[in-house]
Amino acid sequence: MQEIWQRAFQWRVGIKWWLVALLFPGFLTLIAVGINRFMGGSIPPFTFIKQQWYWLPVFFLITMVGGPLGEEFGWRGFALPRLQEKWNPILASVIIGLIWGFWHLPQFFNPSAIHYELGIARIPLYVLAEVGLATIMTWVYNKTKGSLLVGGMIYHNADNFWGTVLITQATMSSALSGSDIAHVDLQLWMISTLIGLAAAVIIAIATRGKLGYEKE
């Protein structure tokens, strides 16, 4: 347990990987926005950025508490290191991604959750999205020498943050009240999911399946 806590505060990983963890999910989302527009879709309203941009840092901290802080000690803190000792990083990522995806299943029946808007029919695609995300996060985690902070909590939170800020109509007010559905553009969400999966595949190929993993 002490070793997990040490990795949770492992912040000295180089500015490059901080930037990757903070900005790469947003970069992928913006690519999806561009493709969606090219395919005849609409540009998201960027409601949060236009109306309450000054709350963005606070919102980032709130999403951290509401998600990654309660999950990452299990996914990347406990499970990933042990799975990578037994199997290769790709298989370890797939296992975590599948469990992670189905772990969110109750949210698809929660009217106040974004998942509810996606609909039950999109659960398989959502699970695949989590597999892709888990694969990318395994890469960042390994490249940061097992930093649970950067490769786990920060990247996970940035993915949630940019997904909410860039492709939904959520604001700080609606997020805090829980009374406003975020109004997801389903076509854009599906494109964003496919872009994430494509990025995971490219990283897997580029690293020859190792995803930055080095046995001690």
MOVENRA-V291617 format. One record per residue. N is the residue number from 1. RES is the residue in three letters. SS is DSSP state (H for helix, E for strand, C for the rest). OMEGA is omega in radians with two decimals (none if undefined). Layout:
{{N:RES:SS:OMEGA} {N:RES:SS:OMEGA}}
This chain:
{{1:MET:C:3.12} {2:GLN:H:3.14} {3:GLU:H:3.10} {4:ILE:H:3.13} {5:TRP:H:3.11} {6:GLN:H:3.12} {7:ARG:H:3.11} {8:ALA:H:3.12} {9:PHE:C:-3.12} {10:GLN:C:-3.03} {11:TRP:C:-3.12} {12:ARG:C:-3.10} {13:VAL:C:-3.09} {14:GLY:C:-3.09} {15:ILE:H:-3.13} {16:LYS:H:-3.06} {17:TRP:H:2.97} {18:TRP:H:3.14} {19:LEU:H:3.09} {20:VAL:H:-3.10} {21:ALA:H:-3.08} {22:LEU:H:-2.95} {23:LEU:H:-3.08} {24:PHE:H:3.09} {25:PRO:H:3.10} {26:GLY:H:3.11} {27:PHE:H:3.11} {28:LEU:H:3.13} {29:THR:H:3.13} {30:LEU:H:3.03} {31:ILE:H:3.12} {32:ALA:H:3.11} {33:VAL:H:3.13} {34:GLY:H:3.13} {35:ILE:H:3.12} {36:ASN:H:3.12} {37:ARG:H:3.12} {38:PHE:H:-3.13} {39:MET:C:3.07} {40:GLY:C:3.12} {41:GLY:C:-3.11} {42:SER:C:3.05} {43:ILE:C:3.11} {44:PRO:C:-3.10} {45:PRO:C:-3.09} {46:PHE:C:-3.05} {47:THR:H:-3.09} {48:PHE:H:-3.08} {49:ILE:H:-3.10} {50:LYS:H:-3.00} {51:GLN:H:-3.03} {52:GLN:H:-3.09} {53:TRP:H:-3.10} {54:TYR:H:3.11} {55:TRP:H:-3.04} {56:LEU:H:3.12} {57:PRO:H:3.12} {58:VAL:H:3.13} {59:PHE:H:3.11} {60:PHE:H:3.13} {61:LEU:H:-3.14} {62:ILE:H:3.12} {63:THR:H:3.08} {64:MET:H:-3.12} {65:VAL:H:-3.06} {66:GLY:H:-3.09} {67:GLY:H:-3.02} {68:PRO:H:-3.08} {69:LEU:H:-3.14} {70:GLY:H:-3.07} {71:GLU:H:-2.93} {72:GLU:H:3.07} {73:PHE:H:3.10} {74:GLY:H:-3.04} {75:TRP:H:-3.10} {76:ARG:H:3.13} {77:GLY:H:-3.08} {78:PHE:H:-2.95} {79:ALA:H:-3.01} {80:LEU:H:-3.14} {81:PRO:H:-3.11} {82:ARG:H:3.11} {83:LEU:H:-3.14} {84:GLN:H:3.06} {85:GLU:H:-3.08} {86:LYS:H:-3.09} {87:TRP:C:3.14} {88:ASN:C:-3.07} {89:PRO:H:3.13} {90:ILE:H:-3.13} {91:LEU:H:3.10} {92:ALA:H:3.14} {93:SER:H:3.14} {94:VAL:H:3.13} {95:ILE:H:3.14} {96:ILE:H:-3.13} {97:GLY:H:3.13} {98:LEU:H:3.14} {99:ILE:H:-3.14} {100:TRP:H:-3.13} {101:GLY:H:-3.12} {102:PHE:H:3.08} {103:TRP:H:3.13} {104:HIS:C:-3.06} {105:LEU:H:-3.14} {106:PRO:H:-3.13} {107:GLN:H:3.12} {108:PHE:H:3.10} {109:PHE:H:-3.14} {110:ASN:C:-3.06} {111:PRO:C:-3.11} {112:SER:C:-3.11} {113:ALA:C:3.09} {114:ILE:H:-3.12} {115:HIS:H:-3.11} {116:TYR:H:3.13} {117:GLU:H:-3.13} {118:LEU:H:3.12} {119:GLY:C:-3.08} {120:ILE:H:-3.10} {121:ALA:H:-3.10} {122:ARG:H:3.11} {123:ILE:H:3.13} {124:PRO:H:3.13} {125:LEU:H:3.10} {126:TYR:H:3.13} {127:VAL:H:3.08} {128:LEU:H:3.10} {129:ALA:H:3.12} {130:GLU:H:3.06} {131:VAL:H:3.10} {132:GLY:H:3.13} {133:LEU:H:3.13} {134:ALA:H:3.13} {135:THR:H:3.11} {136:ILE:H:-3.11} {137:MET:H:3.06} {138:THR:H:3.10} {139:TRP:H:-3.13} {140:VAL:H:3.11} {141:TYR:H:-3.12} {142:ASN:H:-3.12} {143:LYS:H:3.09} {144:THR:C:3.09} {145:LYS:C:3.07} {146:GLY:C:3.12} {147:SER:C:3.08} {148:LEU:H:3.13} {149:LEU:H:-3.03} {150:VAL:H:-3.11} {151:GLY:H:3.13} {152:GLY:H:-2.98} {153:MET:H:-3.09} {154:ILE:H:-3.13} {155:TYR:H:3.12} {156:HIS:H:-3.10} {157:ASN:H:3.13} {158:ALA:H:3.10} {159:ASP:H:3.09} {160:ASN:H:-3.06} {161:PHE:H:-3.10} {162:TRP:H:3.09} {163:GLY:H:3.12} {164:THR:H:-3.04} {165:VAL:H:-3.02} {166:LEU:H:-3.02} {167:ILE:H:3.06} {168:THR:C:3.11} {169:GLN:C:-3.12} {170:ALA:C:3.01} {171:THR:C:3.10} {172:MET:H:-3.12} {173:SER:H:-3.11} {174:SER:H:3.14} {175:ALA:H:-3.12} {176:LEU:H:-3.10} {177:SER:H:-3.11} {178:GLY:C:-3.06} {179:SER:C:-3.07} {180:ASP:C:3.05} {181:ILE:C:-2.99} {182:ALA:C:3.12} {183:HIS:C:-3.11} {184:VAL:C:2.98} {185:ASP:C:-2.99} {186:LEU:H:3.10} {187:GLN:H:3.13} {188:LEU:H:3.12} {189:TRP:H:-3.13} {190:MET:H:3.09} {191:ILE:H:3.12} {192:SER:H:3.10} {193:THR:H:-3.14} {194:LEU:H:3.09} {195:ILE:H:3.10} {196:GLY:H:3.10} {197:LEU:H:3.12} {198:ALA:H:3.12} {199:ALA:H:3.12} {200:ALA:H:3.14} {201:VAL:H:3.14} {202:ILE:H:3.13} {203:ILE:H:3.13} {204:ALA:H:3.13} {205:ILE:H:-3.10} {206:ALA:H:-3.14} {207:THR:C:-3.12} {208:ARG:C:3.08} {209:GLY:C:-3.09} {210:LYS:C:-3.14} {211:LEU:C:3.09} {212:GLY:C:-3.05} {213:TYR:C:3.06} {214:GLU:C:3.12} {215:LYS:C:3.13} {216:GLU:C:none}}
